[in-house]
């Protein structure tokens, strides 16, 4: 059951992009992620909340901003394999 919930949480195209961007950056704020992916902040915040709920990412407060980072290398590897897989 846990695996299915995890895969469902990372299955949305925006969430895949978030994980992919965080793979190449140690941590990023909501503003930085929104800018990098050209996604409105409210939409970004909703997707970040889903990823946090399933422990895919974690947040660290620095002043008034939260910086998000990947919490599990295994999830990162799953997304990277899927992201770079070529469909025949």
N, CA, C and O atoms as a Maestro MAE file, in Angstrom:
{
 s_m_m2io_version
 :::
 2.0.0
}

f_m_ct {
 s_m_title
 :::
 protein
 m_atom[352] {
  # First column is atom index #
  i_m_mmod_type
  r_m_x_coord
  r_m_y_coord
  r_m_z_coord
  i_m_residue_number
  s_m_chain_name
  s_m_pdb_residue_name
  s_m_pdb_atom_name
  i_m_atomic_number
  :::
  1 25 0.820 -1.188 0.000 1 A "UNK " " N  " 7
  2 3 0.000 0.000 0.000 1 A "UNK " " CA " 6
  3 2 0.870 1.260 0.000 1 A "UNK " " C  " 6
  4 15 0.577 2.223 -0.709 1 A "UNK " " O  " 8
  5 25 1.935 1.248 0.795 2 A "UNK " " N  " 7
  6 3 2.824 2.406 0.878 2 A "UNK " " CA " 6
  7 2 3.460 2.725 -0.480 2 A "UNK " " C  " 6
  8 15 3.587 3.891 -0.856 2 A "UNK " " O  " 8
  9 25 3.854 1.690 -1.199 3 A "UNK " " N  " 7
  10 3 4.503 1.896 -2.498 3 A "UNK " " CA " 6
  11 2 3.530 2.517 -3.490 3 A "UNK " " C  " 6
  12 15 3.896 3.426 -4.235 3 A "UNK " " O  " 8
  13 25 2.306 2.036 -3.504 4 A "UNK " " N  " 7
  14 3 1.309 2.588 -4.419 4 A "UNK " " CA " 6
  15 2 1.041 4.056 -4.113 4 A "UNK " " C  " 6
  16 15 0.925 4.864 -5.035 4 A "UNK " " O  " 8
  17 25 0.943 4.413 -2.846 5 A "UNK " " N  " 7
  18 3 0.717 5.809 -2.451 5 A "UNK " " CA " 6
  19 2 1.900 6.682 -2.853 5 A "UNK " " C  " 6
  20 15 1.716 7.809 -3.314 5 A "UNK " " O  " 8
  21 25 3.108 6.164 -2.680 6 A "UNK " " N  " 7
  22 3 4.299 6.914 -3.068 6 A "UNK " " CA " 6
  23 2 4.310 7.151 -4.570 6 A "UNK " " C  " 6
  24 15 4.538 8.275 -5.017 6 A "UNK " " O  " 8
  25 25 4.067 6.114 -5.347 7 A "UNK " " N  " 7
  26 3 4.076 6.264 -6.806 7 A "UNK " " CA " 6
  27 2 2.984 7.216 -7.275 7 A "UNK " " C  " 6
  28 15 3.192 7.990 -8.209 7 A "UNK " " O  " 8
  29 25 1.824 7.163 -6.633 8 A "UNK " " N  " 7
  30 3 0.745 8.077 -6.991 8 A "UNK " " CA " 6
  31 2 1.150 9.523 -6.667 8 A "UNK " " C  " 6
  32 15 0.843 10.438 -7.431 8 A "UNK " " O  " 8
  33 25 1.832 9.727 -5.543 9 A "UNK " " N  " 7
  34 3 2.223 11.085 -5.152 9 A "UNK " " CA " 6
  35 2 3.255 11.689 -6.095 9 A "UNK " " C  " 6
  36 15 3.286 12.905 -6.282 9 A "UNK " " O  " 8
  37 25 4.090 10.860 -6.685 10 A "UNK " " N  " 7
  38 3 5.115 11.399 -7.591 10 A "UNK " " CA " 6
  39 2 4.696 11.288 -9.052 10 A "UNK " " C  " 6
  40 15 5.461 11.657 -9.943 10 A "UNK " " O  " 8
  41 25 3.491 10.783 -9.309 11 A "UNK " " N  " 7
  42 3 3.052 10.525 -10.672 11 A "UNK " " CA " 6
  43 2 2.580 11.720 -11.473 11 A "UNK " " C  " 6
  44 15 2.418 11.615 -12.688 11 A "UNK " " O  " 8
  45 25 2.357 12.838 -10.837 12 A "UNK " " N  " 7
  46 3 1.876 14.028 -11.553 12 A "UNK " " CA " 6
  47 2 3.046 14.695 -12.283 12 A "UNK " " C  " 6
  48 15 4.137 14.796 -11.721 12 A "UNK " " O  " 8
  49 25 2.845 15.147 -13.514 13 A "UNK " " N  " 7
  50 3 3.941 15.748 -14.287 13 A "UNK " " CA " 6
  51 2 4.640 16.918 -13.578 13 A "UNK " " C  " 6
  52 15 5.860 17.055 -13.679 13 A "UNK " " O  " 8
  53 25 3.895 17.749 -12.877 14 A "UNK " " N  " 7
  54 3 4.533 18.871 -12.164 14 A "UNK " " CA " 6
  55 2 5.411 18.338 -11.038 14 A "UNK " " C  " 6
  56 15 6.504 18.856 -10.807 14 A "UNK " " O  " 8
  57 25 4.946 17.312 -10.338 15 A "UNK " " N  " 7
  58 3 5.739 16.751 -9.236 15 A "UNK " " CA " 6
  59 2 7.004 16.079 -9.753 15 A "UNK " " C  " 6
  60 15 8.052 16.138 -9.111 15 A "UNK " " O  " 8
  61 25 6.903 15.448 -10.902 16 A "UNK " " N  " 7
  62 3 8.095 14.859 -11.527 16 A "UNK " " CA " 6
  63 2 9.099 15.969 -11.829 16 A "UNK " " C  " 6
  64 15 10.295 15.810 -11.583 16 A "UNK " " O  " 8
  65 25 8.617 17.088 -12.359 17 A "UNK " " N  " 7
  66 3 9.501 18.215 -12.660 17 A "UNK " " CA " 6
  67 2 10.135 18.768 -11.383 17 A "UNK " " C  " 6
  68 15 11.324 19.088 -11.371 17 A "UNK " " O  " 8
  69 25 9.359 18.880 -10.321 18 A "UNK " " N  " 7
  70 3 9.887 19.386 -9.048 18 A "UNK " " CA " 6
  71 2 11.026 18.492 -8.567 18 A "UNK " " C  " 6
  72 15 12.099 18.974 -8.203 18 A "UNK " " O  " 8
  73 25 10.779 17.189 -8.571 19 A "UNK " " N  " 7
  74 3 11.810 16.249 -8.113 19 A "UNK " " CA " 6
  75 2 13.033 16.325 -9.012 19 A "UNK " " C  " 6
  76 15 14.165 16.287 -8.529 19 A "UNK " " O  " 8
  77 25 12.814 16.429 -10.302 20 A "UNK " " N  " 7
  78 3 13.936 16.518 -11.244 20 A "UNK " " CA " 6
  79 2 14.774 17.778 -10.988 20 A "UNK " " C  " 6
  80 15 16.003 17.716 -10.990 20 A "UNK " " O  " 8
  81 25 14.118 18.906 -10.771 21 A "UNK " " N  " 7
  82 3 14.843 20.156 -10.498 21 A "UNK " " CA " 6
  83 2 15.586 20.061 -9.171 21 A "UNK " " C  " 6
  84 15 16.730 20.504 -9.068 21 A "UNK " " O  " 8
  85 25 14.947 19.487 -8.158 22 A "UNK " " N  " 7
  86 3 15.604 19.358 -6.857 22 A "UNK " " CA " 6
  87 2 16.761 18.367 -6.899 22 A "UNK " " C  " 6
  88 15 17.667 18.440 -6.068 22 A "UNK " " O  " 8
  89 25 16.743 17.454 -7.846 23 A "UNK " " N  " 7
  90 3 17.861 16.524 -8.019 23 A "UNK " " CA " 6
  91 2 19.135 17.298 -8.355 23 A "UNK " " C  " 6
  92 15 20.230 16.930 -7.929 23 A "UNK " " O  " 8
  93 25 18.975 18.370 -9.122 24 A "UNK " " N  " 7
  94 3 20.130 19.152 -9.572 24 A "UNK " " CA " 6
  95 2 20.453 20.334 -8.667 24 A "UNK " " C  " 6
  96 15 21.404 21.071 -8.930 24 A "UNK " " O  " 8
  97 25 19.675 20.523 -7.606 25 A "UNK " " N  " 7
  98 3 19.896 21.619 -6.659 25 A "UNK " " CA " 6
  99 2 19.734 21.059 -5.254 25 A "UNK " " C  " 6
  100 15 18.841 20.251 -5.000 25 A "UNK " " O  " 8
  101 25 20.593 21.487 -4.350 26 A "UNK " " N  " 7
  102 3 20.512 20.926 -2.997 26 A "UNK " " CA " 6
  103 2 19.222 21.323 -2.292 26 A "UNK " " C  " 6
  104 15 18.622 20.503 -1.597 26 A "UNK " " O  " 8
  105 25 18.791 22.562 -2.461 27 A "UNK " " N  " 7
  106 3 17.509 23.005 -1.912 27 A "UNK " " CA " 6
  107 2 17.077 24.263 -2.654 27 A "UNK " " C  " 6
  108 15 17.899 25.008 -3.189 27 A "UNK " " O  " 8
  109 25 15.759 24.480 -2.672 28 A "UNK " " N  " 7
  110 3 15.203 25.641 -3.369 28 A "UNK " " CA " 6
  111 2 13.976 26.131 -2.629 28 A "UNK " " C  " 6
  112 15 13.264 25.351 -1.997 28 A "UNK " " O  " 8
  113 25 13.734 27.434 -2.713 29 A "UNK " " N  " 7
  114 3 12.530 28.022 -2.125 29 A "UNK " " CA " 6
  115 2 11.359 27.849 -3.089 29 A "UNK " " C  " 6
  116 15 11.541 27.472 -4.246 29 A "UNK " " O  " 8
  117 25 10.160 28.131 -2.595 30 A "UNK " " N  " 7
  118 3 8.965 28.072 -3.456 30 A "UNK " " CA " 6
  119 2 9.136 29.033 -4.626 30 A "UNK " " C  " 6
  120 15 8.815 28.692 -5.764 30 A "UNK " " O  " 8
  121 25 9.639 30.227 -4.351 31 A "UNK " " N  " 7
  122 3 9.837 31.227 -5.406 31 A "UNK " " CA " 6
  123 2 10.801 30.717 -6.472 31 A "UNK " " C  " 6
  124 15 10.549 30.867 -7.667 31 A "UNK " " O  " 8
  125 25 11.892 30.120 -6.041 32 A "UNK " " N  " 7
  126 3 12.884 29.600 -6.985 32 A "UNK " " CA " 6
  127 2 12.306 28.460 -7.826 32 A "UNK " " C  " 6
  128 15 12.518 28.399 -9.037 32 A "UNK " " O  " 8
  129 25 11.575 27.561 -7.171 33 A "UNK " " N  " 7
  130 3 10.949 26.457 -7.907 33 A "UNK " " CA " 6
  131 2 9.907 26.971 -8.888 33 A "UNK " " C  " 6
  132 15 9.855 26.526 -10.034 33 A "UNK " " O  " 8
  133 25 9.081 27.906 -8.439 34 A "UNK " " N  " 7
  134 3 8.050 28.487 -9.314 34 A "UNK " " CA " 6
  135 2 8.672 29.133 -10.539 34 A "UNK " " C  " 6
  136 15 8.194 28.958 -11.659 34 A "UNK " " O  " 8
  137 25 9.726 29.870 -10.316 35 A "UNK " " N  " 7
  138 3 10.417 30.544 -11.412 35 A "UNK " " CA " 6
  139 2 11.074 29.536 -12.361 35 A "UNK " " C  " 6
  140 15 10.963 29.663 -13.580 35 A "UNK " " O  " 8
  141 25 11.745 28.552 -11.806 36 A "UNK " " N  " 7
  142 3 12.452 27.558 -12.619 36 A "UNK " " CA " 6
  143 2 11.500 26.753 -13.500 36 A "UNK " " C  " 6
  144 15 11.850 26.372 -14.617 36 A "UNK " " O  " 8
  145 25 10.289 26.495 -12.988 37 A "UNK " " N  " 7
  146 3 9.346 25.657 -13.728 37 A "UNK " " CA " 6
  147 2 8.212 26.445 -14.370 37 A "UNK " " C  " 6
  148 15 7.326 25.866 -15.000 37 A "UNK " " O  " 8
  149 25 8.240 27.765 -14.211 38 A "UNK " " N  " 7
  150 3 7.182 28.637 -14.759 38 A "UNK " " CA " 6
  151 2 5.790 28.197 -14.302 38 A "UNK " " C  " 6
  152 15 4.866 28.054 -15.103 38 A "UNK " " O  " 8
  153 25 5.672 27.990 -13.003 39 A "UNK " " N  " 7
  154 3 4.415 27.566 -12.393 39 A "UNK " " CA " 6
  155 2 4.050 28.580 -11.311 39 A "UNK " " C  " 6
  156 15 4.907 28.989 -10.528 39 A "UNK " " O  " 8
  157 25 2.777 28.987 -11.264 40 A "UNK " " N  " 7
  158 3 2.328 29.936 -10.251 40 A "UNK " " CA " 6
  159 2 2.592 29.389 -8.849 40 A "UNK " " C  " 6
  160 15 2.498 28.184 -8.613 40 A "UNK " " O  " 8
  161 25 2.926 30.296 -7.916 41 A "UNK " " N  " 7
  162 3 3.261 29.873 -6.555 41 A "UNK " " CA " 6
  163 2 2.149 29.096 -5.850 41 A "UNK " " C  " 6
  164 15 2.446 28.102 -5.187 41 A "UNK " " O  " 8
  165 25 0.874 29.506 -5.963 42 A "UNK " " N  " 7
  166 3 -0.163 28.715 -5.287 42 A "UNK " " CA " 6
  167 2 -0.232 27.267 -5.788 42 A "UNK " " C  " 6
  168 15 -0.430 26.341 -5.002 42 A "UNK " " O  " 8
  169 25 -0.070 27.085 -7.080 43 A "UNK " " N  " 7
  170 3 -0.075 25.733 -7.659 43 A "UNK " " CA " 6
  171 2 1.149 24.968 -7.167 43 A "UNK " " C  " 6
  172 15 1.053 23.795 -6.804 43 A "UNK " " O  " 8
  173 25 2.292 25.636 -7.158 44 A "UNK " " N  " 7
  174 3 3.526 25.013 -6.681 44 A "UNK " " CA " 6
  175 2 3.366 24.565 -5.231 44 A "UNK " " C  " 6
  176 15 3.752 23.453 -4.872 44 A "UNK " " O  " 8
  177 25 2.801 25.426 -4.412 45 A "UNK " " N  " 7
  178 3 2.624 25.103 -2.989 45 A "UNK " " CA " 6
  179 2 1.753 23.865 -2.790 45 A "UNK " " C  " 6
  180 15 2.029 23.053 -1.908 45 A "UNK " " O  " 8
  181 25 0.708 23.714 -3.597 46 A "UNK " " N  " 7
  182 3 -0.151 22.534 -3.505 46 A "UNK " " CA " 6
  183 2 0.627 21.252 -3.810 46 A "UNK " " C  " 6
  184 15 0.484 20.249 -3.112 46 A "UNK " " O  " 8
  185 25 1.437 21.296 -4.842 47 A "UNK " " N  " 7
  186 3 2.213 20.111 -5.223 47 A "UNK " " CA " 6
  187 2 3.305 19.817 -4.199 47 A "UNK " " C  " 6
  188 15 3.586 18.655 -3.907 47 A "UNK " " O  " 8
  189 25 3.915 20.855 -3.658 48 A "UNK " " N  " 7
  190 3 4.922 20.649 -2.620 48 A "UNK " " CA " 6
  191 2 4.295 20.014 -1.379 48 A "UNK " " C  " 6
  192 15 4.917 19.175 -0.728 48 A "UNK " " O  " 8
  193 25 3.074 20.413 -1.056 49 A "UNK " " N  " 7
  194 3 2.380 19.843 0.101 49 A "UNK " " CA " 6
  195 2 2.145 18.337 -0.079 49 A "UNK " " C  " 6
  196 15 2.296 17.565 0.868 49 A "UNK " " O  " 8
  197 25 1.779 17.931 -1.281 50 A "UNK " " N  " 7
  198 3 1.572 16.499 -1.559 50 A "UNK " " CA " 6
  199 2 2.884 15.746 -1.395 50 A "UNK " " C  " 6
  200 15 2.918 14.680 -0.781 50 A "UNK " " O  " 8
  201 25 3.952 16.291 -1.937 51 A "UNK " " N  " 7
  202 3 5.259 15.634 -1.836 51 A "UNK " " CA " 6
  203 2 5.740 15.569 -0.386 51 A "UNK " " C  " 6
  204 15 6.348 14.580 0.022 51 A "UNK " " O  " 8
  205 25 5.471 16.615 0.389 52 A "UNK " " N  " 7
  206 3 5.844 16.608 1.814 52 A "UNK " " CA " 6
  207 2 5.031 15.569 2.580 52 A "UNK " " C  " 6
  208 15 5.569 14.865 3.435 52 A "UNK " " O  " 8
  209 25 3.747 15.474 2.278 53 A "UNK " " N  " 7
  210 3 2.871 14.528 2.969 53 A "UNK " " CA " 6
  211 2 3.373 13.093 2.816 53 A "UNK " " C  " 6
  212 15 3.244 12.281 3.732 53 A "UNK " " O  " 8
  213 25 3.941 12.792 1.663 54 A "UNK " " N  " 7
  214 3 4.436 11.444 1.386 54 A "UNK " " CA " 6
  215 2 5.940 11.314 1.615 54 A "UNK " " C  " 6
  216 15 6.561 10.346 1.177 54 A "UNK " " O  " 8
  217 25 6.514 12.293 2.301 55 A "UNK " " N  " 7
  218 3 7.939 12.282 2.681 55 A "UNK " " CA " 6
  219 2 8.902 12.172 1.508 55 A "UNK " " C  " 6
  220 15 9.999 11.630 1.641 55 A "UNK " " O  " 8
  221 25 8.485 12.689 0.363 56 A "UNK " " N  " 7
  222 3 9.371 12.720 -0.805 56 A "UNK " " CA " 6
  223 2 10.345 13.885 -0.655 56 A "UNK " " C  " 6
  224 15 11.517 13.780 -1.014 56 A "UNK " " O  " 8
  225 25 9.838 15.000 -0.118 57 A "UNK " " N  " 7
  226 3 10.674 16.165 0.136 57 A "UNK " " CA " 6
  227 2 10.498 16.595 1.589 57 A "UNK " " C  " 6
  228 15 9.548 16.202 2.266 57 A "UNK " " O  " 8
  229 25 11.437 17.407 2.040 58 A "UNK " " N  " 7
  230 3 11.351 18.010 3.370 58 A "UNK " " CA " 6
  231 2 11.599 19.503 3.208 58 A "UNK " " C  " 6
  232 15 12.126 19.957 2.193 58 A "UNK " " O  " 8
  233 25 11.213 20.248 4.222 59 A "UNK " " N  " 7
  234 3 11.398 21.699 4.188 59 A "UNK " " CA " 6
  235 2 12.221 22.137 5.389 59 A "UNK " " C  " 6
  236 15 12.123 21.585 6.484 59 A "UNK " " O  " 8
  237 25 13.029 23.146 5.137 60 A "UNK " " N  " 7
  238 3 13.850 23.735 6.191 60 A "UNK " " CA " 6
  239 2 13.573 25.231 6.203 60 A "UNK " " C  " 6
  240 15 13.691 25.899 5.175 60 A "UNK " " O  " 8
  241 25 13.209 25.748 7.351 61 A "UNK " " N  " 7
  242 3 12.933 27.181 7.483 61 A "UNK " " CA " 6
  243 2 14.239 27.948 7.605 61 A "UNK " " C  " 6
  244 15 15.125 27.587 8.379 61 A "UNK " " O  " 8
  245 25 14.335 29.011 6.822 62 A "UNK " " N  " 7
  246 3 15.457 29.963 6.926 62 A "UNK " " CA " 6
  247 2 14.833 31.339 6.927 62 A "UNK " " C  " 6
  248 15 14.454 31.864 5.880 62 A "UNK " " O  " 8
  249 25 14.728 31.919 8.105 63 A "UNK " " N  " 7
  250 3 14.020 33.186 8.221 63 A "UNK " " CA " 6
  251 2 12.549 32.951 7.952 63 A "UNK " " C  " 6
  252 15 11.927 32.094 8.581 63 A "UNK " " O  " 8
  253 25 11.988 33.708 7.021 64 A "UNK " " N  " 7
  254 3 10.575 33.558 6.689 64 A "UNK " " CA " 6
  255 2 10.332 32.590 5.542 64 A "UNK " " C  " 6
  256 15 9.184 32.256 5.247 64 A "UNK " " O  " 8
  257 25 11.395 32.138 4.896 65 A "UNK " " N  " 7
  258 3 11.240 31.255 3.737 65 A "UNK " " CA " 6
  259 2 11.492 29.803 4.094 65 A "UNK " " C  " 6
  260 15 12.281 29.492 4.987 65 A "UNK " " O  " 8
  261 25 10.809 28.921 3.381 66 A "UNK " " N  " 7
  262 3 11.061 27.488 3.485 66 A "UNK " " CA " 6
  263 2 11.840 27.057 2.252 66 A "UNK " " C  " 6
  264 15 11.532 27.455 1.129 66 A "UNK " " O  " 8
  265 25 12.839 26.248 2.482 67 A "UNK " " N  " 7
  266 3 13.628 25.693 1.393 67 A "UNK " " CA " 6
  267 2 13.383 24.189 1.350 67 A "UNK " " C  " 6
  268 15 13.462 23.498 2.366 67 A "UNK " " O  " 8
  269 25 13.087 23.709 0.165 68 A "UNK " " N  " 7
  270 3 12.701 22.314 -0.026 68 A "UNK " " CA " 6
  271 2 13.857 21.516 -0.590 68 A "UNK " " C  " 6
  272 15 14.630 22.002 -1.416 68 A "UNK " " O  " 8
  273 25 13.962 20.271 -0.123 69 A "UNK " " N  " 7
  274 3 15.010 19.378 -0.608 69 A "UNK " " CA " 6
  275 2 14.480 17.950 -0.605 69 A "UNK " " C  " 6
  276 15 13.532 17.624 0.109 69 A "UNK " " O  " 8
  277 25 15.103 17.113 -1.408 70 A "UNK " " N  " 7
  278 3 14.679 15.714 -1.504 70 A "UNK " " CA " 6
  279 2 15.090 14.978 -0.235 70 A "UNK " " C  " 6
  280 15 16.209 15.135 0.253 70 A "UNK " " O  " 8
  281 25 14.179 14.181 0.287 71 A "UNK " " N  " 7
  282 3 14.455 13.481 1.531 71 A "UNK " " CA " 6
  283 2 14.924 12.047 1.324 71 A "UNK " " C  " 6
  284 15 15.421 11.418 2.258 71 A "UNK " " O  " 8
  285 25 14.771 11.525 0.108 72 A "UNK " " N  " 7
  286 3 15.075 10.117 -0.115 72 A "UNK " " CA " 6
  287 2 15.707 9.926 -1.494 72 A "UNK " " C  " 6
  288 15 15.096 10.252 -2.511 72 A "UNK " " O  " 8
  289 25 16.900 9.411 -1.524 73 A "UNK " " N  " 7
  290 3 17.600 9.202 -2.794 73 A "UNK " " CA " 6
  291 2 16.894 8.142 -3.647 73 A "UNK " " C  " 6
  292 15 16.976 8.189 -4.874 73 A "UNK " " O  " 8
  293 25 16.209 7.196 -3.021 74 A "UNK " " N  " 7
  294 3 15.518 6.150 -3.782 74 A "UNK " " CA " 6
  295 2 14.421 6.741 -4.662 74 A "UNK " " C  " 6
  296 15 14.283 6.362 -5.824 74 A "UNK " " O  " 8
  297 25 13.647 7.664 -4.112 75 A "UNK " " N  " 7
  298 3 12.603 8.324 -4.896 75 A "UNK " " CA " 6
  299 2 13.226 9.120 -6.027 75 A "UNK " " C  " 6
  300 15 12.717 9.126 -7.148 75 A "UNK " " O  " 8
  301 25 14.316 9.784 -5.734 76 A "UNK " " N  " 7
  302 3 15.045 10.548 -6.749 76 A "UNK " " CA " 6
  303 2 15.459 9.630 -7.891 76 A "UNK " " C  " 6
  304 15 15.324 9.999 -9.057 76 A "UNK " " O  " 8
  305 25 15.956 8.453 -7.576 77 A "UNK " " N  " 7
  306 3 16.396 7.513 -8.605 77 A "UNK " " CA " 6
  307 2 15.216 7.002 -9.435 77 A "UNK " " C  " 6
  308 15 15.329 6.864 -10.653 77 A "UNK " " O  " 8
  309 25 14.090 6.723 -8.786 78 A "UNK " " N  " 7
  310 3 12.896 6.258 -9.506 78 A "UNK " " CA " 6
  311 2 12.471 7.304 -10.528 78 A "UNK " " C  " 6
  312 15 12.210 6.980 -11.687 78 A "UNK " " O  " 8
  313 25 12.403 8.558 -10.093 79 A "UNK " " N  " 7
  314 3 11.967 9.635 -10.985 79 A "UNK " " CA " 6
  315 2 12.966 9.841 -12.109 79 A "UNK " " C  " 6
  316 15 12.570 10.036 -13.258 79 A "UNK " " O  " 8
  317 25 14.247 9.801 -11.801 80 A "UNK " " N  " 7
  318 3 15.255 9.996 -12.848 80 A "UNK " " CA " 6
  319 2 15.222 8.875 -13.878 80 A "UNK " " C  " 6
  320 15 15.391 9.129 -15.070 80 A "UNK " " O  " 8
  321 25 15.010 7.655 -13.441 81 A "UNK " " N  " 7
  322 3 14.900 6.535 -14.386 81 A "UNK " " CA " 6
  323 2 13.709 6.759 -15.306 81 A "UNK " " C  " 6
  324 15 13.820 6.620 -16.524 81 A "UNK " " O  " 8
  325 25 12.564 7.108 -14.714 82 A "UNK " " N  " 7
  326 3 11.361 7.345 -15.517 82 A "UNK " " CA " 6
  327 2 11.524 8.564 -16.419 82 A "UNK " " C  " 6
  328 15 11.083 8.554 -17.569 82 A "UNK " " O  " 8
  329 25 12.160 9.617 -15.895 83 A "UNK " " N  " 7
  330 3 12.321 10.871 -16.653 83 A "UNK " " CA " 6
  331 2 13.177 10.648 -17.896 83 A "UNK " " C  " 6
  332 15 12.885 11.193 -18.960 83 A "UNK " " O  " 8
  333 25 14.213 9.861 -17.766 84 A "UNK " " N  " 7
  334 3 15.139 9.670 -18.892 84 A "UNK " " CA " 6
  335 2 14.841 8.435 -19.733 84 A "UNK " " C  " 6
  336 15 15.506 8.208 -20.744 84 A "UNK " " O  " 8
  337 25 13.853 7.632 -19.335 85 A "UNK " " N  " 7
  338 3 13.494 6.440 -20.114 85 A "UNK " " CA " 6
  339 2 12.906 6.867 -21.457 85 A "UNK " " C  " 6
  340 15 12.133 7.821 -21.539 85 A "UNK " " O  " 8
  341 25 13.278 6.158 -22.475 86 A "UNK " " N  " 7
  342 3 12.742 6.467 -23.804 86 A "UNK " " CA " 6
  343 2 11.665 5.470 -24.146 86 A "UNK " " C  " 6
  344 15 11.819 4.262 -23.965 86 A "UNK " " O  " 8
  345 25 10.571 6.007 -24.644 87 A "UNK " " N  " 7
  346 3 9.473 5.152 -25.080 87 A "UNK " " CA " 6
  347 2 9.767 4.667 -26.501 87 A "UNK " " C  " 6
  348 15 10.165 5.447 -27.366 87 A "UNK " " O  " 8
  349 25 9.569 3.402 -26.719 88 A "UNK " " N  " 7
  350 3 9.777 2.855 -28.074 88 A "UNK " " CA " 6
  351 2 8.518 2.935 -28.884 88 A "UNK " " C  " 6
  352 15 8.502 2.523 -30.044 88 A "UNK " " O  " 8
  :::
 }
 m_bond[351] {
  # First column is bond index #
  i_m_from
  i_m_to
  i_m_order
  :::
  1 1 2 1
  2 2 3 1
  3 3 4 2
  4 3 5 1
  5 5 6 1
  6 6 7 1
  7 7 8 2
  8 7 9 1
  9 9 10 1
  10 10 11 1
  11 11 12 2
  12 11 13 1
  13 13 14 1
  14 14 15 1
  15 15 16 2
  16 15 17 1
  17 17 18 1
  18 18 19 1
  19 19 20 2
  20 19 21 1
  21 21 22 1
  22 22 23 1
  23 23 24 2
  24 23 25 1
  25 25 26 1
  26 26 27 1
  27 27 28 2
  28 27 29 1
  29 29 30 1
  30 30 31 1
  31 31 32 2
  32 31 33 1
  33 33 34 1
  34 34 35 1
  35 35 36 2
  36 35 37 1
  37 37 38 1
  38 38 39 1
  39 39 40 2
  40 39 41 1
  41 41 42 1
  42 42 43 1
  43 43 44 2
  44 43 45 1
  45 45 46 1
  46 46 47 1
  47 47 48 2
  48 47 49 1
  49 49 50 1
  50 50 51 1
  51 51 52 2
  52 51 53 1
  53 53 54 1
  54 54 55 1
  55 55 56 2
  56 55 57 1
  57 57 58 1
  58 58 59 1
  59 59 60 2
  60 59 61 1
  61 61 62 1
  62 62 63 1
  63 63 64 2
  64 63 65 1
  65 65 66 1
  66 66 67 1
  67 67 68 2
  68 67 69 1
  69 69 70 1
  70 70 71 1
  71 71 72 2
  72 71 73 1
  73 73 74 1
  74 74 75 1
  75 75 76 2
  76 75 77 1
  77 77 78 1
  78 78 79 1
  79 79 80 2
  80 79 81 1
  81 81 82 1
  82 82 83 1
  83 83 84 2
  84 83 85 1
  85 85 86 1
  86 86 87 1
  87 87 88 2
  88 87 89 1
  89 89 90 1
  90 90 91 1
  91 91 92 2
  92 91 93 1
  93 93 94 1
  94 94 95 1
  95 95 96 2
  96 95 97 1
  97 97 98 1
  98 98 99 1
  99 99 100 2
  100 99 101 1
  101 101 102 1
  102 102 103 1
  103 103 104 2
  104 103 105 1
  105 105 106 1
  106 106 107 1
  107 107 108 2
  108 107 109 1
  109 109 110 1
  110 110 111 1
  111 111 112 2
  112 111 113 1
  113 113 114 1
  114 114 115 1
  115 115 116 2
  116 115 117 1
  117 117 118 1
  118 118 119 1
  119 119 120 2
  120 119 121 1
  121 121 122 1
  122 122 123 1
  123 123 124 2
  124 123 125 1
  125 125 126 1
  126 126 127 1
  127 127 128 2
  128 127 129 1
  129 129 130 1
  130 130 131 1
  131 131 132 2
  132 131 133 1
  133 133 134 1
  134 134 135 1
  135 135 136 2
  136 135 137 1
  137 137 138 1
  138 138 139 1
  139 139 140 2
  140 139 141 1
  141 141 142 1
  142 142 143 1
  143 143 144 2
  144 143 145 1
  145 145 146 1
  146 146 147 1
  147 147 148 2
  148 147 149 1
  149 149 150 1
  150 150 151 1
  151 151 152 2
  152 151 153 1
  153 153 154 1
  154 154 155 1
  155 155 156 2
  156 155 157 1
  157 157 158 1
  158 158 159 1
  159 159 160 2
  160 159 161 1
  161 161 162 1
  162 162 163 1
  163 163 164 2
  164 163 165 1
  165 165 166 1
  166 166 167 1
  167 167 168 2
  168 167 169 1
  169 169 170 1
  170 170 171 1
  171 171 172 2
  172 171 173 1
  173 173 174 1
  174 174 175 1
  175 175 176 2
  176 175 177 1
  177 177 178 1
  178 178 179 1
  179 179 180 2
  180 179 181 1
  181 181 182 1
  182 182 183 1
  183 183 184 2
  184 183 185 1
  185 185 186 1
  186 186 187 1
  187 187 188 2
  188 187 189 1
  189 189 190 1
  190 190 191 1
  191 191 192 2
  192 191 193 1
  193 193 194 1
  194 194 195 1
  195 195 196 2
  196 195 197 1
  197 197 198 1
  198 198 199 1
  199 199 200 2
  200 199 201 1
  201 201 202 1
  202 202 203 1
  203 203 204 2
  204 203 205 1
  205 205 206 1
  206 206 207 1
  207 207 208 2
  208 207 209 1
  209 209 210 1
  210 210 211 1
  211 211 212 2
  212 211 213 1
  213 213 214 1
  214 214 215 1
  215 215 216 2
  216 215 217 1
  217 217 218 1
  218 218 219 1
  219 219 220 2
  220 219 221 1
  221 221 222 1
  222 222 223 1
  223 223 224 2
  224 223 225 1
  225 225 226 1
  226 226 227 1
  227 227 228 2
  228 227 229 1
  229 229 230 1
  230 230 231 1
  231 231 232 2
  232 231 233 1
  233 233 234 1
  234 234 235 1
  235 235 236 2
  236 235 237 1
  237 237 238 1
  238 238 239 1
  239 239 240 2
  240 239 241 1
  241 241 242 1
  242 242 243 1
  243 243 244 2
  244 243 245 1
  245 245 246 1
  246 246 247 1
  247 247 248 2
  248 247 249 1
  249 249 250 1
  250 250 251 1
  251 251 252 2
  252 251 253 1
  253 253 254 1
  254 254 255 1
  255 255 256 2
  256 255 257 1
  257 257 258 1
  258 258 259 1
  259 259 260 2
  260 259 261 1
  261 261 262 1
  262 262 263 1
  263 263 264 2
  264 263 265 1
  265 265 266 1
  266 266 267 1
  267 267 268 2
  268 267 269 1
  269 269 270 1
  270 270 271 1
  271 271 272 2
  272 271 273 1
  273 273 274 1
  274 274 275 1
  275 275 276 2
  276 275 277 1
  277 277 278 1
  278 278 279 1
  279 279 280 2
  280 279 281 1
  281 281 282 1
  282 282 283 1
  283 283 284 2
  284 283 285 1
  285 285 286 1
  286 286 287 1
  287 287 288 2
  288 287 289 1
  289 289 290 1
  290 290 291 1
  291 291 292 2
  292 291 293 1
  293 293 294 1
  294 294 295 1
  295 295 296 2
  296 295 297 1
  297 297 298 1
  298 298 299 1
  299 299 300 2
  300 299 301 1
  301 301 302 1
  302 302 303 1
  303 303 304 2
  304 303 305 1
  305 305 306 1
  306 306 307 1
  307 307 308 2
  308 307 309 1
  309 309 310 1
  310 310 311 1
  311 311 312 2
  312 311 313 1
  313 313 314 1
  314 314 315 1
  315 315 316 2
  316 315 317 1
  317 317 318 1
  318 318 319 1
  319 319 320 2
  320 319 321 1
  321 321 322 1
  322 322 323 1
  323 323 324 2
  324 323 325 1
  325 325 326 1
  326 326 327 1
  327 327 328 2
  328 327 329 1
  329 329 330 1
  330 330 331 1
  331 331 332 2
  332 331 333 1
  333 333 334 1
  334 334 335 1
  335 335 336 2
  336 335 337 1
  337 337 338 1
  338 338 339 1
  339 339 340 2
  340 339 341 1
  341 341 342 1
  342 342 343 1
  343 343 344 2
  344 343 345 1
  345 345 346 1
  346 346 347 1
  347 347 348 2
  348 347 349 1
  349 349 350 1
  350 350 351 1
  351 351 352 2
  :::
 }
}
